[in-house]
Amino acid sequence: MNASLTSEFAGTGTLLRFFLRRDKVRIAVWAASMGAMYLYCMTALADVFGDTASQQARASLMRTPASIFMAGPGYGLDHYTLGPTMANELLLWFCIAVGIMSILQLVRHTRAEEESGRAELVRAADVGRHAGTLAALGTVFVANVVIAVVSFAALQVGSLPQVDNLAYVTSVALTGMVFAGVAAVTAQVTEHARTASGIAVAVVIASVFVRAAGDMRAVGGSLLSFFSPIGWAQQMRIYVDLRWWPMALSVASILVLLGISAWVATRRDFGAGVMTVKPGRADAHASLASPVALAWTQQRGSAIAWAVGFAIMFVASGTYLGGDTLESMVGDLVAQNPIVADVLNPQAIAASFGGIMLLMGAVCAMAYGISAVNRARTEESAGRAEVVLAAPVSRWRWIAAQLVPGVVVTALLMVLAAKGLWLGQATTGGTAVSFTQFVGTGLVYIPPILAVVGLAVAIYGWVPKLGAVPWIFVAWGLVAGMFGQAFSMPTWVLATNPLLMQHTTGQTGFYWLPNVILDGPHNWWGLIILTVLAIALFVLGAAGFRRRNVPAV
């Protein structure tokens, strides 16, 4: 029995070392990025909300249903210092980020390897049935530990209690491992890596909604909050009234999910999943007889999910704009705090808030566009691009077919964000920002978004190995867009952010985009330059793809 059990895990150590060597750059980038985000968030919150009046004004904002939905249950609002702010407003987003990272890493080393056929070659050696999954989990565990260590070091800057800092980073790491366990199960259940990742990410989204519903039922959360792994982390009441026992729920869930994954793995054929793929039609419909139709069929699932997420997020955000709700909650804060006044225009608080939300929408839409470009690389590395190109399909046509759905959906996401904000405002009786101002601002953001997506296309066409570079603009666009002018960053630094918008009415300094939502005099040259640049980068990328080898080596 023991010998049989040992054979099931044979080769785990070798695979673990191989996975870690393969992912060392990814882990380092994730750890550095997360550490930088912790450091930036603490610094920004301490600078912007450093006095008692500012903190309590922000606490009032966090008591609204929309804030509870997008943040946390609201522990510590009576004494809303840096620690409770970090726990209440940012823990959710750190858990989501690490959860998605864990899912992608786990599926990358399990179902993706099995789907490509490489795992079968590995299993031909002296490697046990569960070795690959266990090694993948070990890799994700190491990644979460490294991120936790770097994050803990970053938290030391804030002079926060050490034990709470430890609880913070540990809760995030455990939440990531819970979702890795979910991915371990979905990787056994489905036949395709994309489906496995999609279902696991859907669980993350469901966890956010369950947590939000539970927190809105009662102050500090309700029983429903404990049906979400993210809720377990938030219910630890870090920096307020620390309690460790919710962490046991995460540990128990990890063990249960690993047990389920192992049980399913012993009862399915290698290469197959529990969920069998339903056979399609013998003959494809005429509407599918084109590369564009094929690309859209592959991308429509994620496009629909993003659209639904955008609709919910921006309609909820738009409810802040109803009546004089926003002005009554943050009006005094804006008047007293010059840094906040640089972010929210005192003469148009609602319009400034709408602009900030559309900036966030632009950053998210940019992320979707970059991901759509990366799908083309996935098709190429999986060998499916070669099959299509073997038919009478030119490279120009294939790359255009891969990009058109992503570009169209990216633009539609910005329009959806604008309409969602307007609808949320309208449902609560708000009239501060017109429909034209919302949609106009959303349309203005499309050229800079496509310029960054065009950069991703150019890199894919010429040097695919540098595909991670465009993601820098995603993080920088949000940071510089919100706080660049408030923190008086140099003009040349601001110029590197394509999402930089005219900050106040009549501003004469450098900016790329006109601020339609503030209805001031506008300079459209930056928008024209970005539009031309986006077109040039798309053409450059397509030309590079036409010249290089497929697949790229």
Rosetta blueprint (number, residue, H / E / L):
1 M L
2 N H
3 A H
4 S H
5 L H
6 T H
7 S H
8 E H
9 F L
10 A L
11 G L
12 T H
13 G H
14 T H
15 L H
16 L H
17 R H
18 F H
19 F H
20 L H
21 R H
22 R H
23 D H
24 K H
25 V H
26 R H
27 I H
28 A H
29 V H
30 W H
31 A H
32 A H
33 S H
34 M H
35 G H
36 A H
37 M H
38 Y H
39 L H
40 Y H
41 C H
42 M H
43 T H
44 A H
45 L H
46 A H
47 D H
48 V H
49 F L
50 G L
51 D L
52 T H
53 A H
54 S H
55 Q H
56 Q H
57 A H
58 R H
59 A H
60 S H
61 L H
62 M H
63 R L
64 T L
65 P H
66 A H
67 S H
68 I H
69 F H
70 M H
71 A L
72 G L
73 P L
74 G L
75 Y L
76 G L
77 L H
78 D H
79 H H
80 Y L
81 T L
82 L H
83 G H
84 P H
85 T H
86 M H
87 A H
88 N H
89 E H
90 L H
91 L H
92 L H
93 W H
94 F H
95 C H
96 I H
97 A H
98 V H
99 G H
100 I H
101 M H
102 S H
103 I H
104 L H
105 Q H
106 L H
107 V H
108 R H
109 H H
110 T L
111 R H
112 A H
113 E H
114 E H
115 E H
116 S H
117 G L
118 R H
119 A H
120 E H
121 L H
122 V H
123 R H
124 A L
125 A L
126 D L
127 V L
128 G L
129 R L
130 H L
131 A H
132 G H
133 T H
134 L H
135 A H
136 A H
137 L H
138 G H
139 T H
140 V H
141 F H
142 V H
143 A H
144 N H
145 V H
146 V H
147 I H
148 A H
149 V H
150 V H
151 S H
152 F H
153 A H
154 A H
155 L H
156 Q H
157 V H
158 G H
159 S L
160 L L
161 P L
162 Q H
163 V H
164 D H
165 N H
166 L H
167 A H
168 Y H
169 V H
170 T H
171 S H
172 V H
173 A H
174 L H
175 T H
176 G H
177 M H
178 V H
179 F H
180 A H
181 G H
182 V H
183 A H
184 A H
185 V H
186 T H
187 A H
188 Q H
189 V H
190 T L
191 E L
192 H L
193 A H
194 R H
195 T H
196 A H
197 S H
198 G H
199 I H
200 A H
201 V H
202 A H
203 V H
204 V H
205 I H
206 A H
207 S H
208 V H
209 F H
210 V H
211 R H
212 A H
213 A H
214 G H
215 D H
216 M H
217 R H
218 A L
219 V L
220 G L
221 G L
222 S L
223 L H
224 L H
225 S H
226 F H
227 F H
228 S L
229 P H
230 I H
231 G H
232 W H
233 A H
234 Q H
235 Q L
236 M L
237 R L
238 I L
239 Y L
240 V L
241 D L
242 L L
243 R L
244 W L
245 W L
246 P H
247 M H
248 A H
249 L H
250 S H
251 V H
252 A H
253 S H
254 I H
255 L H
256 V H
257 L H
258 L H
259 G H
260 I H
261 S H
262 A H
263 W H
264 V H
265 A H
266 T L
267 R L
268 R L
269 D L
270 F L
271 G L
272 A L
273 G L
274 V L
275 M L
276 T L
277 V L
278 K L
279 P L
280 G L
281 R L
282 A L
283 D L
284 A L
285 H L
286 A H
287 S H
288 L H
289 A L
290 S L
291 P H
292 V H
293 A H
294 L H
295 A H
296 W H
297 T H
298 Q H
299 Q H
300 R H
301 G H
302 S H
303 A H
304 I H
305 A H
306 W H
307 A H
308 V H
309 G H
310 F H
311 A H
312 I H
313 M H
314 F H
315 V H
316 A H
317 S H
318 G H
319 T H
320 Y H
321 L H
322 G L
323 G L
324 D L
325 T H
326 L H
327 E H
328 S H
329 M H
330 V H
331 G H
332 D H
333 L H
334 V H
335 A H
336 Q H
337 N L
338 P H
339 I H
340 V H
341 A H
342 D H
343 V H
344 L L
345 N L
346 P L
347 Q L
348 A L
349 I H
350 A H
351 A H
352 S H
353 F H
354 G H
355 G H
356 I H
357 M H
358 L H
359 L H
360 M H
361 G H
362 A H
363 V H
364 C H
365 A H
366 M H
367 A H
368 Y H
369 G H
370 I H
371 S H
372 A H
373 V H
374 N H
375 R H
376 A H
377 R H
378 T H
379 E H
380 E H
381 S H
382 A L
383 G L
384 R H
385 A H
386 E H
387 V H
388 V H
389 L H
390 A L
391 A L
392 P L
393 V L
394 S L
395 R H
396 W H
397 R H
398 W H
399 I H
400 A H
401 A H
402 Q H
403 L H
404 V H
405 P H
406 G H
407 V H
408 V H
409 V H
410 T H
411 A H
412 L H
413 L H
414 M H
415 V H
416 L H
417 A H
418 A H
419 K H
420 G H
421 L H
422 W H
423 L H
424 G H
425 Q H
426 A H
427 T H
428 T L
429 G L
430 G L
431 T L
432 A L
433 V L
434 S L
435 F H
436 T H
437 Q H
438 F H
439 V H
440 G H
441 T H
442 G H
443 L H
444 V H
445 Y L
446 I H
447 P H
448 P H
449 I H
450 L H
451 A H
452 V H
453 V H
454 G H
455 L H
456 A H
457 V H
458 A H
459 I H
460 Y H
461 G H
462 W H
463 V L
464 P H
465 K H
466 L H
467 G L
468 A L
469 V L
470 P L
471 W H
472 I H
473 F H
474 V H
475 A H
476 W H
477 G H
478 L H
479 V H
480 A H
481 G H
482 M H
483 F H
484 G L
485 Q L
486 A L
487 F L
488 S L
489 M L
490 P L
491 T H
492 W H
493 V H
494 L H
495 A L
496 T L
497 N L
498 P L
499 L L
500 L L
501 M E
502 Q L
503 H L
504 T L
505 T L
506 G L
507 Q L
508 T L
509 G L
510 F L
511 Y L
512 W L
513 L E
514 P L
515 N L
516 V H
517 I H
518 L H
519 D L
520 G L
521 P L
522 H L
523 N L
524 W L
525 W H
526 G H
527 L H
528 I H
529 I H
530 L H
531 T H
532 V H
533 L H
534 A H
535 I H
536 A H
537 L H
538 F H
539 V H
540 L H
541 G H
542 A H
543 A H
544 G H
545 F H
546 R H
547 R H
548 R L
549 N L
550 V L
551 P L
552 A L
553 V L
